[in-house]
């Protein structure tokens, strides 16, 4: 099942309530080839919630930020529902809360902020510059069954910075290019959300042997509404700010293939080395 097929299902089943969480009898499932370990690939679950939210938001309001907390495992081939609550809708912004509920348990929570542009005399240009070299598809990582997460068969990653997981690397930086193997009809915020989480945590490359790491909270800020061509690569660069006591803090940038900043990302990762 392709990513866009799952997005269409999420949009179809989502329910909305202005004051309290709406109970929704409509459910959906995803196949095991979208898993990361025993749970759904985190980028998929966050993207499905975004898609569920999007249909309840005026198209004139673009996504500013998306905050995701992974509460518990979301299991494959098991029905779940998506519930959307509009927390507040003002003149220029909308605040939304959404949840994935499976077997009467909350699995993932997303809080999102949408807004329209307002007049302002303050204009600070982007100060960051992409450090990636032009993409070379010959260096795209192959999917190796049993050695990589199942969802990896749906994405292409072409690394340029950092090292492979569990290689005892001295660096904690990570970067490269990303896209879906199956070219979508359009690249939306949902596609960017999912692709951003396809990269392993920056600290996994410093592990001396295979061991798990788990995203606990994840925050995305969109600098602009994406205007991208289906099939083009997106750039990803991330650095580690701090790691101690079994938790790490990393953040990064998402770029268009032409080097335009699209979004900023930050996450807290639990380490089990």
C-alpha positions as CSV (number, residue, x, y, z in Angstrom):
1,X,0.0,0.0,0.0
2,X,1.5,3.4,-1.1
3,X,1.7,6.4,1.2
4,X,-0.9,8.4,-0.7
5,X,-3.4,5.5,-0.3
6,X,-3.0,5.7,3.5
7,X,-3.4,9.5,3.4
8,X,-6.7,9.2,1.6
9,X,-8.0,6.8,4.2
10,X,-6.9,9.1,7.0
11,X,-8.7,12.0,5.4
12,X,-11.9,9.9,5.0
13,X,-12.2,8.6,8.5
14,X,-11.2,11.6,10.6
15,X,-13.9,13.2,12.9
16,X,-13.9,16.7,14.3
17,X,-15.3,18.4,17.4
18,X,-15.0,22.1,18.3
19,X,-15.2,21.6,22.1
20,X,-14.5,18.0,23.0
21,X,-13.0,14.9,21.4
22,X,-15.3,13.3,18.9
23,X,-15.9,9.6,19.1
24,X,-15.6,8.1,15.6
25,X,-16.6,4.6,14.7
26,X,-14.7,4.7,11.3
27,X,-11.4,3.0,11.5
28,X,-8.4,2.3,9.2
29,X,-5.4,-0.1,9.3
30,X,-1.9,-0.1,7.8
31,X,0.2,-3.2,6.7
32,X,3.2,-4.4,8.5
33,X,5.6,-3.2,5.8
34,X,5.0,0.3,7.3
35,X,6.4,-0.7,10.7
36,X,9.5,0.3,12.5
37,X,10.0,-2.6,15.0
38,X,6.7,-3.5,16.5
39,X,5.0,-0.1,16.0
40,X,4.1,2.1,13.1
41,X,6.9,4.1,11.5
42,X,6.6,7.4,13.5
43,X,6.6,9.6,10.4
44,X,3.6,7.7,9.1
45,X,1.5,8.1,12.2
46,X,2.3,11.8,12.5
47,X,1.5,12.3,8.8
48,X,-1.8,10.5,9.1
49,X,-2.8,12.8,12.0
50,X,-1.8,15.8,10.0
51,X,-3.9,14.6,7.0
52,X,-6.8,14.0,9.3
53,X,-6.5,17.6,10.6
54,X,-6.0,19.2,7.3
55,X,-9.5,18.6,5.9
56,X,-11.0,20.5,8.9
57,X,-8.8,23.6,8.3
58,X,-9.5,26.4,5.9
59,X,-7.1,26.0,2.9
60,X,-6.0,29.6,3.2
61,X,-4.3,28.7,6.5
62,X,-0.9,27.0,6.2
63,X,0.8,24.8,8.7
64,X,3.2,26.6,11.0
65,X,4.1,23.9,13.5
66,X,3.4,20.3,14.4
67,X,4.3,18.8,17.7
68,X,4.1,15.0,18.1
69,X,4.3,12.8,21.1
70,X,4.6,9.0,20.7
71,X,2.6,7.7,23.7
72,X,2.5,4.0,22.9
73,X,2.9,1.5,20.1
74,X,0.5,1.7,17.1
75,X,0.2,-1.8,15.8
76,X,-0.1,-3.0,12.1
77,X,-3.1,-4.8,10.8
78,X,-5.2,-3.6,13.7
79,X,-8.0,-1.0,13.4
80,X,-7.5,2.5,14.8
81,X,-9.4,5.8,14.7
82,X,-8.3,9.4,14.3
83,X,-9.9,12.1,16.4
84,X,-9.5,15.8,15.8
85,X,-10.3,18.6,18.2
86,X,-10.3,22.3,17.2
87,X,-9.0,24.0,20.3
88,X,-9.3,27.5,19.1
89,X,-9.9,29.3,15.8
90,X,-9.0,33.0,15.7
91,X,-8.9,35.6,13.0
92,X,-5.5,34.5,11.7
93,X,-4.6,31.2,13.4
94,X,-6.1,27.8,14.3
95,X,-4.9,25.5,17.1
96,X,-5.7,21.8,16.8
97,X,-5.3,18.6,18.8
98,X,-5.5,15.2,17.2
99,X,-5.0,11.6,18.5
100,X,-4.6,8.1,17.2
101,X,-6.7,5.7,19.3
102,X,-6.3,1.9,19.0
103,X,-7.9,-0.6,21.3
104,X,-9.2,2.3,23.5
105,X,-5.6,3.4,24.1
106,X,-4.1,6.7,22.9
107,X,-1.0,5.9,20.8
108,X,0.1,9.2,19.3
109,X,-0.8,12.8,20.0
110,X,-0.3,15.8,17.6
111,X,-0.8,19.5,18.3
112,X,-0.7,21.7,15.2
113,X,-0.9,25.4,14.5
114,X,-2.2,26.8,11.2
115,X,-2.2,30.5,10.2
116,X,-2.7,33.0,7.4
117,X,0.0,35.6,6.6
118,X,-0.5,39.0,8.3
119,X,1.0,42.4,7.5
120,X,4.3,43.1,9.3
121,X,7.2,45.4,8.7
122,X,9.6,42.8,10.3
123,X,11.5,40.7,7.7
124,X,14.5,38.6,8.7
125,X,15.9,36.5,5.7
126,X,16.9,32.9,6.3
127,X,20.4,32.9,7.7
128,X,21.1,29.1,7.2
129,X,22.7,27.6,4.1
130,X,22.5,24.0,3.0
131,X,25.7,22.1,3.3
132,X,24.8,19.2,1.1
133,X,26.4,18.4,-2.2
134,X,24.2,17.7,-5.3
135,X,22.4,14.3,-4.9
136,X,24.0,11.2,-6.4
137,X,21.3,8.6,-6.7
138,X,24.0,5.9,-7.1
139,X,24.6,6.1,-3.3
140,X,21.0,5.5,-2.3
141,X,20.8,2.9,0.5
142,X,19.2,-0.4,-0.6
143,X,16.5,-2.0,1.5
144,X,17.9,-5.2,3.1
145,X,15.1,-7.3,4.7
146,X,15.8,-8.3,8.2
147,X,18.5,-5.6,8.7
148,X,16.4,-2.4,8.1
149,X,13.0,-1.3,9.4
150,X,10.2,-2.5,7.2
151,X,9.0,0.9,6.3
152,X,12.4,1.6,4.6
153,X,11.2,-0.3,1.5
154,X,9.0,2.8,0.8
155,X,11.7,5.5,1.0
156,X,15.0,6.4,-0.7
157,X,17.7,7.8,1.6
158,X,21.0,9.0,0.1
159,X,23.3,9.9,3.0
160,X,26.2,12.3,2.7
161,X,27.0,13.3,6.3
162,X,27.5,11.1,9.3
163,X,27.8,7.3,9.4
164,X,25.7,4.2,9.4
165,X,23.9,3.2,12.6
166,X,25.9,1.1,15.2
167,X,29.3,1.9,13.6
168,X,30.8,3.5,16.8
169,X,31.2,6.8,14.9
170,X,32.7,9.8,16.6
171,X,30.4,12.3,14.9
172,X,26.8,12.8,15.9
173,X,25.8,14.8,12.8
174,X,23.7,13.3,10.0
175,X,22.5,14.5,6.6
176,X,21.6,13.6,3.1
177,X,18.8,13.4,0.6
178,X,15.3,11.7,0.8
179,X,12.2,10.9,-1.3
180,X,9.5,8.3,-1.7
181,X,10.2,5.4,-4.0
182,X,6.7,5.7,-5.4
183,X,6.4,9.2,-6.7
184,X,3.4,11.0,-5.2
185,X,1.0,13.1,-7.1
186,X,2.1,16.1,-5.1
187,X,4.6,16.8,-2.3
188,X,2.6,18.1,0.6
189,X,3.4,18.8,4.3
190,X,2.3,15.2,5.0
191,X,5.0,13.8,2.7
192,X,7.6,16.1,4.3
193,X,6.6,15.0,7.8
194,X,6.9,11.4,7.0
195,X,10.2,11.7,5.1
196,X,11.8,13.8,7.9
197,X,11.3,10.9,10.3
198,X,12.7,8.3,8.0
199,X,16.3,9.1,9.1
200,X,17.6,7.3,12.2
201,X,18.3,9.4,15.3
202,X,21.6,11.2,14.9
203,X,23.1,9.3,17.9
204,X,22.4,5.8,16.6
205,X,25.7,6.0,14.6
206,X,27.6,6.3,17.8
207,X,26.3,3.0,19.2
208,X,29.0,0.3,19.3
209,X,26.5,-2.5,18.7
210,X,22.8,-2.8,17.7
211,X,20.4,-1.4,20.3
212,X,17.1,0.5,20.1
213,X,16.5,4.3,20.3
214,X,13.0,5.8,20.4
215,X,11.7,9.2,19.6
216,X,9.7,10.6,22.5
217,X,8.7,14.0,21.3
218,X,9.2,15.6,17.9
219,X,8.6,19.2,16.8
220,X,8.4,20.6,13.2
221,X,8.2,24.2,12.1
222,X,7.4,25.1,8.5
223,X,9.2,28.1,7.2
224,X,7.0,28.3,4.2
225,X,4.3,26.3,2.4
226,X,6.1,23.8,0.1
227,X,6.0,24.3,-3.6
228,X,7.9,21.2,-4.7
229,X,7.9,19.0,-7.8
230,X,6.8,15.4,-7.4
231,X,9.9,13.1,-7.5
232,X,12.4,15.7,-6.5
233,X,14.7,15.0,-3.6
234,X,14.5,16.8,-0.2
235,X,17.6,17.6,1.8
236,X,18.0,16.8,5.5
237,X,20.7,18.0,7.9
238,X,20.7,17.3,11.6
239,X,23.0,18.0,14.5
240,X,23.0,16.7,18.2
241,X,23.0,19.5,20.8
242,X,23.3,17.3,23.9
243,X,23.1,13.7,25.0
244,X,23.4,12.5,28.6
245,X,21.6,10.0,30.9
246,X,20.0,8.1,28.2
247,X,18.4,11.0,26.3
248,X,19.5,13.1,23.4
249,X,18.4,16.3,21.8
250,X,18.8,16.9,18.1
251,X,17.6,19.4,15.5
252,X,17.9,19.9,11.8
253,X,16.7,21.5,8.6
254,X,14.7,20.3,5.6
255,X,15.7,21.7,2.2
256,X,14.3,21.7,-1.3
257,X,16.6,20.2,-3.9
258,X,17.5,23.8,-5.0
259,X,18.6,24.7,-1.4
260,X,15.6,26.5,-0.2
261,X,14.8,26.1,3.5
262,X,11.4,24.4,3.9
263,X,11.2,23.4,7.6
264,X,13.0,23.0,10.9
265,X,12.9,19.9,13.0
266,X,13.7,19.0,16.6
267,X,13.3,15.8,18.7
268,X,14.1,14.2,22.0
269,X,15.3,10.6,21.7
270,X,15.5,7.9,24.4
271,X,18.7,5.8,24.1
272,X,18.9,2.2,25.1
273,X,22.6,1.4,24.5
